[in-house]
Amino acid sequence: MIRNIKKVRNIKKIKKPLLTLVCLWLPLAPASALACAMHMGFNPDEMGFVSGTLVRMAGLAPPKPVFEIDHPTLARASIGETNEIVVNYSRPSSAKNVEMKLTGTRNIVIPESVIVLDEKEGSVSIAYELTGSGYDSITLEVTGEHKGETVRQVARIYVRANKIASTQEQKVSSR
């Protein structure tokens, strides 16, 4: 009985330092271990140059992308017609052999699957045809050499089919 009382007192002595240690460790844990940095609203681009750089160096946010790609997140397209999406890009002048590979899901036909990005910045027009409706997307994969390393970045454009109006709706609207 006396041994059990001593054990309970020892647990109480350990409880406070352990709780203090957990409370000190929790804020210092990396953001990637706690939750996705973007879902927490943690954007180092809005913190200024010095603070944003320190946050990236500490590993609390991903590094800036080497190739910047500006594209729409969602595109509407007509089924059976050729559609186009304009994608703006910029790359460092030291990057070599930069190309954009395009792949689509089963309902998207892309005639030109590889586009070479020769200029430092510019825009590319991507032609595609939507053959059916569903959850479709176009994947843009930019690869190239930068500072002696092969860099690969992936972006995705979601494509939805335009709704086709029924003939009754067209008759009502024409009156």
C-alpha positions in Angstrom: 0.0 0.0 0.0 2.8 2.4 0.9 4.6 1.6 -2.4 1.4 2.5 -4.4 1.2 5.9 -2.7 4.9 6.6 -3.6 4.2 5.7 -7.2 1.3 8.2 -7.3 3.5 11.0 -5.9 6.2 10.2 -8.5 3.6 10.4 -11.4 2.5 13.9 -10.1 6.1 15.0 -10.1 6.6 13.9 -13.8 3.2 15.3 -14.9 4.1 19.0 -14.8 7.5 18.8 -16.6 6.0 16.5 -19.2 3.1 18.9 -19.8 5.5 21.9 -20.0 7.7 20.0 -22.5 4.7 19.2 -24.8 3.5 22.8 -24.6 6.9 24.1 -25.6 7.4 21.5 -28.4 4.0 21.9 -30.1 4.6 25.4 -31.5 8.1 24.5 -32.7 6.9 21.4 -34.7 7.1 21.9 -38.4 4.0 23.1 -40.2 4.0 20.1 -42.5 3.7 17.8 -39.5 0.8 19.7 -38.1 -1.2 20.4 -41.2 -0.9 21.6 -44.8 0.6 25.1 -44.7 -1.8 26.4 -47.4 -4.9 25.2 -45.4 -3.7 27.1 -42.4 -3.6 30.3 -44.4 0.2 30.5 -44.0 1.5 32.3 -47.1 5.2 33.4 -47.0 4.7 35.6 -50.1 2.6 38.0 -48.0 5.2 38.2 -45.3 7.8 40.3 -47.1 11.1 39.4 -48.5 13.1 38.8 -45.3 10.4 37.1 -43.3 9.3 35.0 -46.3 12.8 33.9 -47.0 13.4 32.9 -43.3 10.1 30.9 -43.3 11.2 29.0 -46.4 14.7 28.4 -45.1 13.3 27.0 -41.8 11.3 24.5 -43.9 7.9 25.9 -42.8 6.8 26.5 -46.4 7.8 25.0 -49.8 10.4 26.8 -51.9 9.4 29.1 -54.7 8.8 27.3 -57.9 11.6 27.5 -60.5 9.2 27.7 -63.5 6.2 30.0 -63.0 3.1 28.9 -64.8 0.0 31.1 -64.9 -3.1 29.2 -66.1 -6.9 29.1 -65.4 -7.9 26.5 -62.8 -11.1 25.7 -64.6 -12.0 25.9 -68.3 -15.4 25.4 -70.0 -15.4 23.7 -73.4 -17.9 22.6 -76.0 -18.0 18.9 -76.7 -16.8 18.0 -80.2 -15.2 21.4 -80.9 -11.6 22.5 -80.8 -11.0 24.7 -77.8 -7.9 26.7 -76.7 -6.4 27.7 -73.4 -3.7 30.3 -73.0 -1.0 29.5 -70.5 1.6 32.2 -69.5 5.0 31.1 -68.3 8.3 32.4 -67.1 11.6 30.6 -66.4 15.1 31.6 -65.3 17.5 32.5 -68.0 19.9 29.9 -66.8 17.4 27.1 -67.3 18.1 24.7 -70.2 16.1 22.2 -72.2 12.8 23.4 -70.8 9.7 21.7 -72.3 6.0 21.4 -71.4 4.4 18.0 -71.7 0.6 17.9 -71.9 -1.6 15.0 -71.0 -5.3 14.8 -70.8 -7.8 12.4 -69.3 -9.8 10.0 -71.4 -12.2 12.6 -72.8 -9.6 15.1 -73.9 -7.6 14.9 -77.1 -4.5 17.1 -77.3 -2.9 17.2 -80.8 0.4 18.6 -79.6 1.7 16.8 -76.5 5.1 18.5 -76.1 5.9 22.2 -76.4 9.4 23.5 -76.1 9.7 26.7 -74.1 12.7 28.6 -75.7 12.0 32.1 -74.5 12.5 33.4 -70.9 8.8 34.3 -70.6 5.8 34.2 -72.9 2.5 32.5 -73.5 1.5 29.2 -75.1 -1.9 28.4 -76.7 -2.9 24.9 -76.0 -5.5 23.4 -78.4 -7.6 20.5 -77.3 -10.9 18.7 -78.1 -13.4 17.5 -75.5 -15.0 14.3 -76.7 -17.4 13.7 -73.7 -18.5 15.0 -70.4 -17.2 14.0 -67.0 -14.4 15.0 -64.6 -11.7 15.8 -67.0 -8.4 17.6 -66.7 -5.2 18.6 -68.6 -1.9 18.0 -66.8 1.0 20.4 -67.6 4.4 19.0 -66.7 7.3 21.4 -67.1 10.7 19.9 -67.0 14.2 21.4 -67.5 17.7 21.8 -66.1 18.4 24.5 -63.6 21.7 24.9 -61.7 22.8 21.4 -62.9 19.7 19.7 -61.5 16.6 18.4 -63.4 13.5 20.2 -62.2 10.0 19.0 -62.7 6.8 20.9 -61.9 3.2 19.8 -62.4 0.1 21.9 -62.8 -3.5 20.9 -63.6 -6.3 22.6 -65.5 -9.8 21.1 -64.9 -12.2 21.0 -67.9 -16.0 21.0 -67.8 -18.4 20.6 -70.6 -20.7 23.5 -71.4 -24.4 22.7 -70.6 -26.5 22.2 -73.7 -29.8 23.9 -73.6 -32.8 21.7 -74.4 -35.1 22.6 -77.4 -38.0 23.6 -75.1 -35.8 26.1 -73.2 -34.7 27.6 -76.5 -38.3 27.9 -77.7 -39.4 29.7 -74.5 -36.4 32.1 -74.6 -37.1 32.9 -78.3 -40.6 34.2 -77.6 
